[in-house]
Amino acid sequence: MSLSQRAAVASAQLTNHDHAAEHEPVQTAVVYCEANFGAIDGKTANGLVRHSQKYKILAVIDSEKAGLDSGEVLGEAPNAIPVCRNLADAIAHVGSRPDSFIFGVAPASGMLSSHERGLVLEAIDLGMNIVNGLHEFLSDDPVFAAASAAKNVQILDIRKPRAKKDLRSFSGRITDVTCPRIAVLGTDCAIGKRTTATILTRALCDHGLKAVMVGTGQTGLIQGARYGVALDAIPSQFCAGELEATIIEAFENENPDVIIIEGQGALSHPAYSTSSFILRGSCPDAVVLQHAPERTHRCDFEQMAMPLPATEINLIQTFSDTKVIGLTINHENMTDDDVDLAITLYELELGIPATDSLSRPPERLVEMVISAFPGLEEKLSAGAR
């Protein structure tokens, strides 16, 4: 089986589980991702096409890839979610007005362009709810607020934090969480941390463990994560406390065997501080590190070379009282043989298990966790051992 076929199987399994695990009516949606679908800045749209519990994605808008199947654009199996030229084309293709318009681009600016403002207003005028993952809060804009009120639709600003008076500071109660806490961190941004965290959580659940994922970014929250906080929109004073409180809520409400925390950015990356807050707020018992071996430089920073996994591991374990228990690979620009070789070499070099979450069996992720936390083994489903 080729690398792309393996990735397609993993993606299909993840999507099938989403539909089986829905706890509320699924809303239909189109995702706007002009000129970025399948690329790094389209990570929100890419993620929603692969996995969504809350929304049934009917189409993606990207005029540069119009006419293609979105699964194939992502290098996976066809999924019957078309890429359309514009909003009118998308509505005509699906045959009805979707419930929601999701802004699926994650530009570095975090703001709408003037053209995009007009497009969002067009969606509102058509009676569609707006799901916005940007740093610009559209519900605070008087033009958008008036338009949504006139059409009786909702604007959902995913990154909008609670009122400052309600923000929570770090308390130290994270020690009350007695199950293993595993953070999925990376050597760069947009490298697959959320996807690996999602697949890891599902694999543990499929093997009889109760695993809960805590999201820390806008895409995971749009996908339907029950517990999470958009960490990069929280004032720094409260980041560790908000994450700690969210993890405690997940622990007290779900009584899980394992909690998986989605990472953001990279601890070594000077453009991001969220990894440090994740390590402080979650105080993880272990870390799984995501790395792209063929990525030569940081996203959007061509002058910054990618770090080696060994140096990132040393930094993480120096910064925080934790241990990196495994390496997961982003196979961009790699063949199946390249992945096999990388897994072998990294395991020899680092002395920890390595795998590719999308193209290798999920059992390898489960083995990674059980090896680090052998006390979990007795909880595994008898048939999955």
URTA-V291476 format. One record per run of one state. SS is the DSSP state (H for helix, E for strand, C for the rest). FROM is the first residue (numbers start at 0). LEN is the number of residues. Records with the same first field share a line. If there is no record, write none. Layout:
SS: FROM-LEN / FROM-LEN
This chain:
C: 0-2 / 20-6 / 32-7 / 50-4 / 61-1 / 65-3 / 73-8 / 84-2 / 94-5 / 103-10 / 125-3 / 132-5 / 140-1 / 151-3 / 157-6 / 166-6 / 176-3 / 186-6 / 206-4 / 215-2 / 223-3 / 228-2 / 233-2 / 254-3 / 262-11 / 282-3 / 291-5 / 298-2 / 305-3 / 319-4 / 329-6 / 350-2 / 355-7 / 372-1 / 379-2 / 384-1
H: 2-18 / 39-11 / 62-3 / 69-4 / 86-8 / 113-12 / 137-3 / 141-10 / 163-3 / 172-4 / 192-14 / 217-6 / 230-3 / 235-19 / 273-9 / 308-11 / 335-15 / 362-10 / 373-6 / 381-3
E: 26-6 / 54-7 / 68-1 / 81-3 / 99-4 / 128-4 / 154-3 / 179-7 / 210-5 / 226-2 / 257-5 / 285-6 / 296-2 / 300-5 / 323-6 / 352-3
